[in-house]
Amino acid sequence: MAVKKRGFYTPWGYMEENDYQSSETQFEVELNELFASASYNKDDKKIHFYNNDGKDLSGSSIDTTQFAGGSVIKDATYDPVTKILTIEFENGDKVEINFAELVDETEFGDGLQVVDSIVSILIDESGEPYLSVGENGLKIVGINQAIADALADEKTRAEQAESDLQAAIEAEGQRAEDAEAALDAKVDQEIADREADVDAEETRAKAAEEALDAKIDQEIQDRKDDVDAEETRAKAEEAAANRRIDALNDALDAEKTLREAADVRLENLITAEKNRAEAAEEALDAKIDQEIADRKADVDAEEARAISAETELGNALDLLNQKLGYKDNETLQKNGEHEVAFGSYNISNTGDTPADRTIFSIGNGTADDARSNALEVRENGDVYMWIENDYLQINRLLAMLAHEVYDDDDNSNG
């Protein structure tokens, strides 16, 4: 506090015995600081002023020897409440000096308190823990770390989502490979079954041919026996026997023709079965190739969609990093009790439910009539972001993305 000087003149009403109207009877006191009390010291005959700690203010005392006689004052007391200095003289008179105009009075508003004449700034413990008071004044502590922690948590969550997506893609690839292996096994089994059918048919045909050959051989033998018997019995009837032999030869030729025709039909059946099996195998190979191509296309499409979503999320995080330079200015709105805002010309939503009230926003508006948020967090934890000229609820979008990925995995064969 700057030095204040006040002149105290002849006490009013003390004029009976001594004259104090000359300039020599005037005195001055210099108060280098506000004082809280005053008392009269009979030894040095001075009125001393004391600060809040009870220490004597150096150079701030009244030397009563300036009065006539040097010992006219008997005692002096100061009332800090009424700010009145009472001086009692030896003749019994008392003089009251009002220091109200000398001692500054200050009223303190909300957020300030005075204890033992010490002014302090209050900190509302129910608010965000980012404001502190030290001997150098107010300062914001921890908000940059809180933002960095939030970004680190978001990065960890994005990396985990990417890892989960990669695991889903790998699982889909493994499922496709397993399905392809199963199809290969079925094809191999089908080929083996067809080959077994062909082998069985060949075995049956050979057995039938052998049986037919045996019957023919037996028939020939029987005919030879008949011929021999007939020759022995009826040489005389050789002409008739020859005709019968010719007829028998004709029958043999006809039987041979029938056997050759049967062999041709059997060969045709084998060839037809072989062609059918080869056509079925080609069709099955084509279906397997198409199934593999479809699964690869599904995996490629899912990978492209995941990369696109990851790129959009990365762009949003980059935009958030660019706009996190905090500057509290008159363009920001903060309608909530614990709301925090960054950027400029933000939107501060209010409502009856936590889902309607904003607690954190990064404004990217340009004027009062063109307010918008690049990022907004509601009291219930919902996160909104401005993407492609629309507000998107990020946590719901990620949940839908996760459901879509897992639903695609469950229905990939349907």
Buried (B, 14 or more C-beta within 10 A) or exposed (E): EEEBEEEBEBBEEBEEEBEBEEEEBEBEBBBBBBBBBBBBEEEEBBBBBBBBEEEBBEEBBBBBBBBBEEEBBBBBBBEBEEBBBBBBBEEEBBBEBEBEEBBEEEEEEEEEEEEEEEEEEEEEEEEBEBBEEEEEEEEEEEBEEEBEEBBEEBEEEBEEBBEEBEEBBEEBEEBBEEBBEEBEEEBEEBBEEBEEEBEEBEEEBEEEBEEBEEEBEEBEEEBEEBBEEBEEEEEEEEEEBEEBBEEBEEEBEEBEEEBEEBEEEBEEEBEEBEEEBEEBBEEBEEEBEEBBEEBEEBBEEBBEBBEEBBEBBEEBBEBBEEBBEBEEEEBBBBEBEEBBBBBBBBBBBEEEEEEEBBBBBBBBBEEEEEBBBBBBBBBEEBBBBBBEEEEBBBEEBBEEBBEEBEEBBEEBEE
